[in-house]
Amino acid sequence: MSGFSADWLTLREEVDLRSRDSKLLEKAEEWLCDYGASELIVADLGAGTGSTIRAFANSGSQKSESISWRLIDQDSELLENARNRHCDSYRIETFDLDLNNTAALPLQSVQLITASALLDLVSEEFIDAITRQLVNLNKQQPVGIYTALSYSGMIEWTPSHSLDEEVQNSLNQDQKRDKGFGRALGPDASDYLEHRLTGAGFKVCRADSAWLLDAVDEKLVSEYIAGIERALKNDEALGLVFLKDWIKFRRLHVTAGTCRVGHCDLLALPQG
Ligand SMILES: C[S@@+](CC[C@H](N)C(=O)[O-])C[C@H]1O[C@@H](n2cnc3c(N)ncnc32)[C@H](O)[C@@H]1O
């Protein structure tokens, strides 16, 4: 068990799917289509229940059916869930591995590495190691990387509350706690990945993939508020009394207000 339940991943998936930048996803698929290889292999890091497979399938590309997926996660239950859902339609291999062991990741012969809702959990060291891996893989054949739905640090609510900014800042601090990879990059992850990949000679494109939530997303917004409460209940700078007041206000406005949570997608391809 990783702490990411299948229920939570299912709850957020509908919003994730509509929030991904469709143009960047198309570009990632074009990269695979133009490859001309008889077998297309994609390795999905922190695959969970296989949301990236469904994002490629939903985009309507014919080519998505010919992808062989290598799903990598340290949660065997989530991997089993993904396998059960997709093994009839796709060639799927699952790898119950800790991503920190980058040298052991099954990345040989892949054309694309993907990850969704993962990047903000990782550290500079992890991104450095993955960049090195990518550079080495590119000595054999061209390999790209596509990361989706990385938290960008911005949360906007309507109606507003006087503590919104403080809560956002406290949450962004909390996002930098170690999530199993060393000090997490949190909202800085996409900038850091772009910096490293550009430095390594890749062409990097980024796009906005913010969650835009309203009354229709009541369940997700309620869970999101509960998650913020769990994360910040010991935050002395914010103060429990003030946090409780903010939580109460947000719960009262779940269906009457809106919430925009910043996310970012990134596609990096080798040049030339
Ligand atoms: C927020 S979930 C995203 C899951 C999926 N990509 C999605 O978009 O629904 C993060 C995933 O990363 C996995 N994960 C976190 N740390 C990991 C590690 N050190 N090694 C392997 N997987 C890890 C978790 O088990 C979880 O499935």
PDBQT file of the ligand as one rigid body, heavy atoms in Angstrom, charges set to zero:
ROOT
HETATM    1  C1  LIG A 301      -0.893  10.542  -7.016  1.00  0.00    +0.000 C 
HETATM    2  S1  LIG A 301      -0.648   8.881  -7.475  1.00  0.00    +0.000 S 
HETATM    3  C2  LIG A 301      -0.805   8.972  -9.248  1.00  0.00    +0.000 C 
HETATM    4  C3  LIG A 301      -1.195   7.659  -9.867  1.00  0.00    +0.000 C 
HETATM    5  C4  LIG A 301      -1.449   7.704 -11.382  1.00  0.00    +0.000 C 
HETATM    6  N1  LIG A 301      -0.290   8.109 -12.115  1.00  0.00    +0.000 N 
HETATM    7  C5  LIG A 301      -2.604   8.608 -11.690  1.00  0.00    +0.000 C 
HETATM    8  O1  LIG A 301      -2.427   9.655 -12.335  1.00  0.00    +0.000 OA
HETATM    9  O2  LIG A 301      -3.734   8.259 -11.290  1.00  0.00    +0.000 OA
HETATM   10  C6  LIG A 301       1.092   8.618  -7.255  1.00  0.00    +0.000 C 
HETATM   11  C7  LIG A 301       1.528   7.190  -7.550  1.00  0.00    +0.000 C 
HETATM   12  O3  LIG A 301       2.939   7.095  -7.391  1.00  0.00    +0.000 OA
HETATM   13  C8  LIG A 301       3.243   5.891  -6.705  1.00  0.00    +0.000 C 
HETATM   14  N2  LIG A 301       4.515   6.073  -5.990  1.00  0.00    +0.000 N 
HETATM   15  C9  LIG A 301       4.789   7.011  -5.051  1.00  0.00    +0.000 A 
HETATM   16  N3  LIG A 301       6.056   6.865  -4.611  1.00  0.00    +0.000 NA
HETATM   17  C10 LIG A 301       6.580   5.818  -5.302  1.00  0.00    +0.000 A 
HETATM   18  C11 LIG A 301       7.859   5.173  -5.296  1.00  0.00    +0.000 A 
HETATM   19  N4  LIG A 301       8.846   5.575  -4.515  1.00  0.00    +0.000 N 
HETATM   20  N5  LIG A 301       8.038   4.128  -6.134  1.00  0.00    +0.000 NA
HETATM   21  C12 LIG A 301       7.039   3.701  -6.952  1.00  0.00    +0.000 A 
HETATM   22  N6  LIG A 301       5.812   4.272  -7.007  1.00  0.00    +0.000 NA
HETATM   23  C13 LIG A 301       5.601   5.310  -6.177  1.00  0.00    +0.000 A 
HETATM   24  C14 LIG A 301       2.072   5.675  -5.770  1.00  0.00    +0.000 C 
HETATM   25  O4  LIG A 301       1.958   4.317  -5.374  1.00  0.00    +0.000 OA
HETATM   26  C15 LIG A 301       0.900   6.158  -6.623  1.00  0.00    +0.000 C 
HETATM   27  O5  LIG A 301       0.344   5.118  -7.383  1.00  0.00    +0.000 OA
ENDROOT
TORSDOF 0
